[in-house]
Amino acid sequence: MLLASRSQPVAICISALWLTSCTHLSPLRQNTEANPKNSVIHRAGYQVAFIEFGEQGSYQDTQQLSNAIDLVQNVTRPLVITYVHGWQNNAQSGDVDKFESLLARLSGAPAIRNAGFNVVGVYLGWRGELSPMPVLKELTFFNRKAAAERIASNFDCYDAIAALSEAARKYHGVGGQYTVLLGHSFGGLIVERSVAHAINAEIHGHVDTDRSLPADLVIVVNPASDSILARQMIAALYSRRTEGTRPFFVSITSSGDAATGLAFPVGENLAATTKAFNKVAAPGPANVVESERKFYTSTPGHNEALINHVTVKLPEEISSHGLPALETNLEHNLSADVFTLDGANGMLELWQIKRIGDVDVPYWDVKVDPSIIKNHGDLWNERAEAMMAAIFRMTNPRLNPRIKPRANLQHAPDFNRLHSRPDQ
């Protein structure tokens, strides 16, 4: 029995080492003396740069960062979309093609062309896939989650994200560019943790309000992260009375995402057996006190204490007039956070991102109908992309003249809003 207990960690270590050796450690888009711009791809209507990170979150090729910054600097009126992929992907997986498909669609949209934007994509790659083997790759979940957490907590990934937005703002001014930061799955975890400290820096006045966040809009899709950080961020924003402002962080999760809704809690409950948890208050006037274990074992989009928006299908439809939903959502100012999805017979369905509950903050935690995003990896379908395009217009003053103001995070906190009763 003792031998078995001692051999188990050894077996786990051997397995982890074997898994780690399944893929190459060198960058997949490496620059060379013969081809110093190998990490940049030029397409008709848009361009893409790749920046890759190793197991400890370090740059694998710093020339990739330099190339990406040069691209952002030298493109006129750039619309920069930086994307961090999730589990089972890397800088050469099929996810790249799907990301490029979205870039091509945006670059051809009338609203984007009329605004004078030139689309630039930046693909932040890491070893989300260790093994292509069908059964074995499923066993890499916690190994890759730990890698994503290292990337998020170390320096280089956030340095790249911040450097890209700095280049856009410095060389093109506030009105001459727009930046979007997008993350999926473990990439959503990386994005959320990277952005959290930038939000904190603005709250405490360490940076100018127009330069604090590393993007004008942050979207995470089906983030595979616990909801402890989300609770803390929403609470901090709620304490500063940020009601009536436009969102700058939007977390969207499909109610049909079994990976984060079912599998994630099972694994986290096992991990929770070795941890201690305080009681904390969920943000809101009710001050409902819960064990922090509830937030540790659920993702933001599956935690009812944090969800503050839901997608609702409205009974009306409108004619598409030959313009698909994605382009319509970029082109038209539909009020009350209403957006369109492609329907039958040339019609467009009307949907609303409806606020629920008493917590109105610029961190939207949105529960999404599975007819829009079917499952964990379904972020690139037509309906999901149309919804993301709608969020882009809702938050972009260059496209939406009726936009709400940006939140001033430097108000003094109202600690009465953060009241908790740890004795209960």
ABEGO torsion letter per residue (X at the ends): XAAAAAAAAAAAAAAAAAAAAABBABBAABBBAABAAAABBBBBGBBBBBBBBBAAGBBABAAAAAAAAAAAAABBGBBBBBBBBBBGBBAABAAAAAAAAAAAAAAABAAAAAAGBBBBBBBBBBBABABABAAAAAAAAAAAAAAAAAAAABAAAAAAAAAAAAAAAAAAEAAABBBBBBBBEAAAAAAAAAAAAAAAAAAAGABBAAAABABABBBBBGBBBBAAAAAAAAAAAAAAGABGBBBABBBBBBAABAAAAAAAAAAAAAAAAABBBBBBBBBEAAGBBBBAAAAAABBAAABAAABABBBBBBABBBBAGGBBAAAAAAABBBBGGBBBBBBBGGBBBBBBBBBBEABBBABBBBBBBAAABABAAAAABAAAAAAAAAAAAAABAAABAABBBBBBAABBBBAAAABBBAAX
